[in-house]
């Protein structure tokens, strides 16, 4: 990703990485200490660490809408700055959601184009 898009969508909070059973989990908490700024990152692995920050990778899990199962899961990599610089742009959650919906739409469109024979024949007349 270009650096401009990464800096445009930064999120501030307290990073906590802890063990949950046999795997590690990372959360970015808001100042109240209870609200997640970003969805939970599951099966976390530390990729790099230096004086500038920490690079974590894992699976982002969204809560399920129903009573059973899990919601959608996405591979994610987080770059966490320990003492972040101040950027002039402020992250807009609505813009981030819009970009995520566009990404999902592109993914669906690409999957439909890959397997055109699985869709039925399109007959607008009903013939």
C-alpha positions in Angstrom: 0.0 0.0 0.0 1.2 3.5 -0.6 2.3 5.4 2.6 -0.3 8.1 2.0 -3.2 5.6 2.4 -1.6 4.1 5.5 -1.1 7.4 7.2 -4.6 8.5 6.2 -6.2 5.6 8.1 -4.2 5.5 11.3 -5.9 4.7 14.6 -4.6 5.7 18.1 -5.0 3.6 21.2 -3.4 1.3 23.6 -2.0 -1.9 22.0 -2.4 -5.0 24.2 -1.0 -8.4 23.1 -1.8 -11.3 25.3 -2.1 -15.1 25.2 -5.6 -16.7 24.9 -5.2 -20.5 25.2 -2.5 -21.6 22.7 -2.6 -18.5 20.6 -1.9 -14.7 20.9 -4.4 -12.0 20.5 -3.9 -8.3 19.9 -6.4 -5.5 20.6 -6.2 -1.8 20.2 -8.2 -0.2 22.9 -9.7 3.3 23.1 -8.8 5.6 26.0 -11.7 4.2 28.1 -9.8 0.9 28.2 -12.9 -1.2 27.1 -13.8 -0.2 23.5 -11.9 -1.7 20.6 -10.6 0.9 18.1 -10.0 -1.9 15.6 -11.4 -5.4 15.4 -9.6 -8.1 17.4 -6.5 -9.5 15.7 -6.3 -13.3 16.3 -3.4 -15.7 15.9 -0.9 -12.8 16.1 2.8 -13.2 15.1 5.5 -10.7 15.7 7.2 -10.0 12.3 9.6 -7.2 13.2 10.5 -4.8 16.0 12.8 -1.8 16.0 13.1 1.6 17.6 10.3 2.9 15.4 7.6 0.4 16.1 6.3 -3.2 16.0 5.0 -5.1 12.9 2.3 -7.7 13.8 0.3 -10.0 11.5 -2.7 -12.1 12.2 -6.4 -12.6 11.3 -8.9 -9.8 11.9 -12.2 -11.3 13.2 -15.5 -9.5 13.1 -18.2 -10.5 15.5 -21.0 -12.8 14.2 -24.3 -11.3 13.4 -26.2 -14.4 14.5 -26.0 -16.5 17.6 -23.6 -19.1 16.2 -20.3 -19.0 14.4 -17.9 -16.2 13.6 -18.2 -13.3 11.3 -15.9 -12.5 8.4 -12.2 -13.0 8.8 -9.4 -11.1 7.0 -5.6 -11.4 7.0 -4.2 -8.2 8.5 -0.8 -6.7 9.2 -0.5 -3.9 11.7 2.4 -1.4 11.9 2.3 0.0 15.4 4.4 3.1 16.2 5.5 3.3 19.8 5.7 7.1 19.8 3.6 8.1 16.8 4.3 11.2 14.8 1.4 13.7 14.5 -0.2 13.6 11.1 -2.3 16.5 9.7 -5.1 14.1 8.4 -7.5 12.6 10.9 -8.9 9.1 10.2 -12.5 9.1 9.2 -14.3 5.9 10.1 -16.9 6.5 7.4 -14.2 6.7 4.7 -12.6 3.5 6.1 -15.9 1.6 5.9 -16.5 2.9 2.4 -13.1 1.7 1.2 -13.7 -1.7 2.9 -17.1 -2.0 1.1 -15.4 -1.1 -2.2 -12.8 -3.8 -1.6 -15.4 -6.4 -0.9 -17.4 -5.4 -4.0 -14.3 -5.8 -6.1 -13.6 -9.2 -4.6 -17.2 -10.3 -5.3 -17.0 -9.0 -8.9 -13.7 -10.8 -9.5 -15.2 -14.1 -8.2 -18.2 -13.7 -10.5 -16.0 -13.1 -13.5 -13.8 -16.2 -12.6 -16.7 -18.7 -12.8 -19.3 -17.4 -15.3 -20.6 -20.9 -16.0 -21.8 -21.3 -12.4 -24.4 -18.6 -12.9 -27.4 -19.5 -14.9 -28.1 -18.1 -18.3 -29.4 -14.5 -18.2 -32.7 -14.3 -20.1 -34.4 -10.9 -19.6 -37.5 -11.8 -21.6 -38.3 -14.8 -19.4 -37.8 -17.1 -22.4 
